[in-house]
Amino acid sequence: MSPGETLEVIATDAGSARDIPAFLELSRHRLVSSSQTDGHFRFVVECGG
């Protein structure tokens, strides 16, 4: 992915609500949004440069 592009991640593991934001804090990428609906966790991540 190129910087500025976004990726949507959908997970069913409840641990992803903790793990994905924690990983992104250690990377150049940015969490644009996150939500939870019916046991599905959705994350939109912007690729960093």
Jmol script that loads the backbone (N, CA, C; Angstrom):
load data "model"
ATOM      1  N   MET A   1       0.834  -1.176   0.000  1.00  0.00           N
ATOM      2  CA  MET A   1       0.000   0.000   0.000  1.00  0.00           C
ATOM      3  C   MET A   1       0.878   1.238   0.000  1.00  0.00           C
ATOM      4  N   SER A   2       0.376   2.280  -0.596  1.00  0.00           N
ATOM      5  CA  SER A   2       1.083   3.559  -0.623  1.00  0.00           C
ATOM      6  C   SER A   2       0.617   4.438   0.531  1.00  0.00           C
ATOM      7  N   PRO A   3       1.481   5.332   1.004  1.00  0.00           N
ATOM      8  CA  PRO A   3       1.074   6.243   2.073  1.00  0.00           C
ATOM      9  C   PRO A   3      -0.215   6.982   1.697  1.00  0.00           C
ATOM     10  N   GLY A   4      -1.121   7.050   2.679  1.00  0.00           N
ATOM     11  CA  GLY A   4      -2.389   7.731   2.475  1.00  0.00           C
ATOM     12  C   GLY A   4      -3.524   6.805   2.071  1.00  0.00           C
ATOM     13  N   GLU A   5      -3.212   5.618   1.554  1.00  0.00           N
ATOM     14  CA  GLU A   5      -4.258   4.663   1.207  1.00  0.00           C
ATOM     15  C   GLU A   5      -4.846   4.076   2.487  1.00  0.00           C
ATOM     16  N   THR A   6      -6.101   3.623   2.406  1.00  0.00           N
ATOM     17  CA  THR A   6      -6.746   3.049   3.580  1.00  0.00           C
ATOM     18  C   THR A   6      -7.054   1.575   3.372  1.00  0.00           C
ATOM     19  N   LEU A   7      -7.117   0.883   4.481  1.00  0.00           N
ATOM     20  CA  LEU A   7      -7.404  -0.546   4.514  1.00  0.00           C
ATOM     21  C   LEU A   7      -8.503  -0.774   5.540  1.00  0.00           C
ATOM     22  N   GLU A   8      -9.521  -1.526   5.173  1.00  0.00           N
ATOM     23  CA  GLU A   8     -10.571  -1.896   6.117  1.00  0.00           C
ATOM     24  C   GLU A   8     -10.288  -3.308   6.618  1.00  0.00           C
ATOM     25  N   VAL A   9     -10.268  -3.467   7.935  1.00  0.00           N
ATOM     26  CA  VAL A   9     -10.037  -4.760   8.563  1.00  0.00           C
ATOM     27  C   VAL A   9     -11.302  -5.130   9.325  1.00  0.00           C
ATOM     28  N   ILE A  10     -11.814  -6.328   9.094  1.00  0.00           N
ATOM     29  CA  ILE A  10     -12.964  -6.819   9.841  1.00  0.00           C
ATOM     30  C   ILE A  10     -12.526  -8.084  10.564  1.00  0.00           C
ATOM     31  N   ALA A  11     -12.732  -8.098  11.868  1.00  0.00           N
ATOM     32  CA  ALA A  11     -12.297  -9.218  12.702  1.00  0.00           C
ATOM     33  C   ALA A  11     -13.453  -9.699  13.573  1.00  0.00           C
ATOM     34  N   THR A  12     -13.366 -10.952  14.006  1.00  0.00           N
ATOM     35  CA  THR A  12     -14.353 -11.500  14.928  1.00  0.00           C
ATOM     36  C   THR A  12     -13.749 -11.761  16.305  1.00  0.00           C
ATOM     37  N   ASP A  13     -12.456 -11.612  16.431  1.00  0.00           N
ATOM     38  CA  ASP A  13     -11.765 -11.827  17.700  1.00  0.00           C
ATOM     39  C   ASP A  13     -11.900 -10.577  18.570  1.00  0.00           C
ATOM     40  N   ALA A  14     -12.501 -10.705  19.733  1.00  0.00           N
ATOM     41  CA  ALA A  14     -12.694  -9.554  20.628  1.00  0.00           C
ATOM     42  C   ALA A  14     -11.364  -8.912  21.023  1.00  0.00           C
ATOM     43  N   GLY A  15     -10.285  -9.691  21.031  1.00  0.00           N
ATOM     44  CA  GLY A  15      -8.963  -9.146  21.361  1.00  0.00           C
ATOM     45  C   GLY A  15      -8.460  -8.143  20.346  1.00  0.00           C
ATOM     46  N   SER A  16      -9.023  -8.164  19.148  1.00  0.00           N
ATOM     47  CA  SER A  16      -8.596  -7.211  18.120  1.00  0.00           C
ATOM     48  C   SER A  16      -8.907  -5.775  18.517  1.00  0.00           C
ATOM     49  N   ALA A  17      -9.929  -5.580  19.341  1.00  0.00           N
ATOM     50  CA  ALA A  17     -10.285  -4.225  19.793  1.00  0.00           C
ATOM     51  C   ALA A  17      -9.154  -3.611  20.612  1.00  0.00           C
ATOM     52  N   ARG A  18      -8.334  -4.440  21.221  1.00  0.00           N
ATOM     53  CA  ARG A  18      -7.175  -3.981  21.982  1.00  0.00           C
ATOM     54  C   ARG A  18      -5.903  -4.073  21.147  1.00  0.00           C
ATOM     55  N   ASP A  19      -5.749  -5.185  20.434  1.00  0.00           N
ATOM     56  CA  ASP A  19      -4.494  -5.477  19.750  1.00  0.00           C
ATOM     57  C   ASP A  19      -4.213  -4.587  18.549  1.00  0.00           C
ATOM     58  N   ILE A  20      -5.205  -4.342  17.729  1.00  0.00           N
ATOM     59  CA  ILE A  20      -4.966  -3.541  16.516  1.00  0.00           C
ATOM     60  C   ILE A  20      -4.594  -2.102  16.861  1.00  0.00           C
ATOM     61  N   PRO A  21      -5.354  -1.405  17.726  1.00  0.00           N
ATOM     62  CA  PRO A  21      -4.913  -0.049  18.093  1.00  0.00           C
ATOM     63  C   PRO A  21      -3.534  -0.023  18.751  1.00  0.00           C
ATOM     64  N   ALA A  22      -3.228  -1.025  19.575  1.00  0.00           N
ATOM     65  CA  ALA A  22      -1.917  -1.066  20.231  1.00  0.00           C
ATOM     66  C   ALA A  22      -0.805  -1.234  19.205  1.00  0.00           C
ATOM     67  N   PHE A  23      -1.011  -2.094  18.218  1.00  0.00           N
ATOM     68  CA  PHE A  23      -0.017  -2.269  17.165  1.00  0.00           C
ATOM     69  C   PHE A  23       0.184  -0.978  16.384  1.00  0.00           C
ATOM     70  N   LEU A  24      -0.915  -0.305  16.062  1.00  0.00           N
ATOM     71  CA  LEU A  24      -0.818   0.913  15.256  1.00  0.00           C
ATOM     72  C   LEU A  24      -0.089   2.032  15.993  1.00  0.00           C
ATOM     73  N   GLU A  25      -0.167   2.038  17.317  1.00  0.00           N
ATOM     74  CA  GLU A  25       0.581   3.032  18.106  1.00  0.00           C
ATOM     75  C   GLU A  25       2.088   2.864  17.919  1.00  0.00           C
ATOM     76  N   LEU A  26       2.510   1.663  17.580  1.00  0.00           N
ATOM     77  CA  LEU A  26       3.933   1.370  17.410  1.00  0.00           C
ATOM     78  C   LEU A  26       4.388   1.462  15.950  1.00  0.00           C
ATOM     79  N   SER A  27       3.477   1.839  15.075  1.00  0.00           N
ATOM     80  CA  SER A  27       3.784   1.874  13.651  1.00  0.00           C
ATOM     81  C   SER A  27       3.603   3.285  13.097  1.00  0.00           C
ATOM     82  N   ARG A  28       3.837   3.409  11.812  1.00  0.00           N
ATOM     83  CA  ARG A  28       3.632   4.694  11.131  1.00  0.00           C
ATOM     84  C   ARG A  28       2.194   4.854  10.644  1.00  0.00           C
ATOM     85  N   HIS A  29       1.391   3.840  10.842  1.00  0.00           N
ATOM     86  CA  HIS A  29       0.021   3.839  10.343  1.00  0.00           C
ATOM     87  C   HIS A  29      -0.908   4.512  11.356  1.00  0.00           C
ATOM     88  N   ARG A  30      -2.122   4.871  10.896  1.00  0.00           N
ATOM     89  CA  ARG A  30      -3.049   5.610  11.749  1.00  0.00           C
ATOM     90  C   ARG A  30      -4.414   4.940  11.718  1.00  0.00           C
ATOM     91  N   LEU A  31      -5.012   4.827  12.884  1.00  0.00           N
ATOM     92  CA  LEU A  31      -6.377   4.307  12.992  1.00  0.00           C
ATOM     93  C   LEU A  31      -7.336   5.439  12.671  1.00  0.00           C
ATOM     94  N   VAL A  32      -8.055   5.310  11.570  1.00  0.00           N
ATOM     95  CA  VAL A  32      -9.001   6.332  11.131  1.00  0.00           C
ATOM     96  C   VAL A  32     -10.314   6.184  11.887  1.00  0.00           C
ATOM     97  N   SER A  33     -10.808   4.947  11.999  1.00  0.00           N
ATOM     98  CA  SER A  33     -12.047   4.700  12.729  1.00  0.00           C
ATOM     99  C   SER A  33     -12.111   3.250  13.160  1.00  0.00           C
ATOM    100  N   SER A  34     -12.959   3.008  14.143  1.00  0.00           N
ATOM    101  CA  SER A  34     -13.214   1.641  14.591  1.00  0.00           C
ATOM    102  C   SER A  34     -14.650   1.569  15.083  1.00  0.00           C
ATOM    103  N   SER A  35     -15.244   0.389  14.928  1.00  0.00           N
ATOM    104  CA  SER A  35     -16.610   0.182  15.399  1.00  0.00           C
ATOM    105  C   SER A  35     -16.820  -1.296  15.678  1.00  0.00           C
ATOM    106  N   GLN A  36     -17.893  -1.578  16.418  1.00  0.00           N
ATOM    107  CA  GLN A  36     -18.240  -2.957  16.746  1.00  0.00           C
ATOM    108  C   GLN A  36     -19.730  -3.140  16.519  1.00  0.00           C
ATOM    109  N   THR A  37     -20.094  -4.179  15.779  1.00  0.00           N
ATOM    110  CA  THR A  37     -21.491  -4.505  15.522  1.00  0.00           C
ATOM    111  C   THR A  37     -21.649  -6.018  15.463  1.00  0.00           C
ATOM    112  N   ASP A  38     -22.550  -6.547  16.251  1.00  0.00           N
ATOM    113  CA  ASP A  38     -22.889  -7.973  16.210  1.00  0.00           C
ATOM    114  C   ASP A  38     -21.670  -8.893  16.226  1.00  0.00           C
ATOM    115  N   GLY A  39     -20.708  -8.609  17.099  1.00  0.00           N
ATOM    116  CA  GLY A  39     -19.538  -9.462  17.216  1.00  0.00           C
ATOM    117  C   GLY A  39     -18.487  -9.280  16.146  1.00  0.00           C
ATOM    118  N   HIS A  40     -18.657  -8.281  15.284  1.00  0.00           N
ATOM    119  CA  HIS A  40     -17.663  -7.968  14.262  1.00  0.00           C
ATOM    120  C   HIS A  40     -17.009  -6.635  14.608  1.00  0.00           C
ATOM    121  N   PHE A  41     -15.707  -6.608  14.534  1.00  0.00           N
ATOM    122  CA  PHE A  41     -14.934  -5.424  14.840  1.00  0.00           C
ATOM    123  C   PHE A  41     -14.383  -4.881  13.522  1.00  0.00           C
ATOM    124  N   ARG A  42     -14.661  -3.609  13.255  1.00  0.00           N
ATOM    125  CA  ARG A  42     -14.256  -2.990  11.979  1.00  0.00           C
ATOM    126  C   ARG A  42     -13.263  -1.882  12.262  1.00  0.00           C
ATOM    127  N   PHE A  43     -12.157  -1.898  11.541  1.00  0.00           N
ATOM    128  CA  PHE A  43     -11.106  -0.900  11.689  1.00  0.00           C
ATOM    129  C   PHE A  43     -10.767  -0.348  10.311  1.00  0.00           C
ATOM    130  N   VAL A  44     -10.616   0.945  10.235  1.00  0.00           N
ATOM    131  CA  VAL A  44     -10.119   1.566   9.000  1.00  0.00           C
ATOM    132  C   VAL A  44      -8.753   2.153   9.355  1.00  0.00           C
ATOM    133  N   VAL A  45      -7.744   1.696   8.615  1.00  0.00           N
ATOM    134  CA  VAL A  45      -6.359   2.061   8.891  1.00  0.00           C
ATOM    135  C   VAL A  45      -5.796   2.819   7.698  1.00  0.00           C
ATOM    136  N   GLU A  46      -5.142   3.938   7.976  1.00  0.00           N
ATOM    137  CA  GLU A  46      -4.468   4.708   6.925  1.00  0.00           C
ATOM    138  C   GLU A  46      -2.992   4.360   6.925  1.00  0.00           C
ATOM    139  N   CYS A  47      -2.485   4.027   5.752  1.00  0.00           N
ATOM    140  CA  CYS A  47      -1.083   3.664   5.609  1.00  0.00           C
ATOM    141  C   CYS A  47      -0.209   4.894   5.825  1.00  0.00           C
ATOM    142  N   GLY A  48       0.782   4.758   6.681  1.00  0.00           N
ATOM    143  CA  GLY A  48       1.710   5.844   6.949  1.00  0.00           C
ATOM    144  C   GLY A  48       2.875   5.839   5.968  1.00  0.00           C
ATOM    145  N   GLY A  49       3.631   6.910   6.012  1.00  0.00           N
ATOM    146  CA  GLY A  49       4.752   7.055   5.087  1.00  0.00           C
ATOM    147  C   GLY A  49       6.061   6.634   5.662  1.00  0.00           C
TER     148      GLY A  49
END
end "model"
wireframe off; spacefill off
backbone 0.3
color backbone group
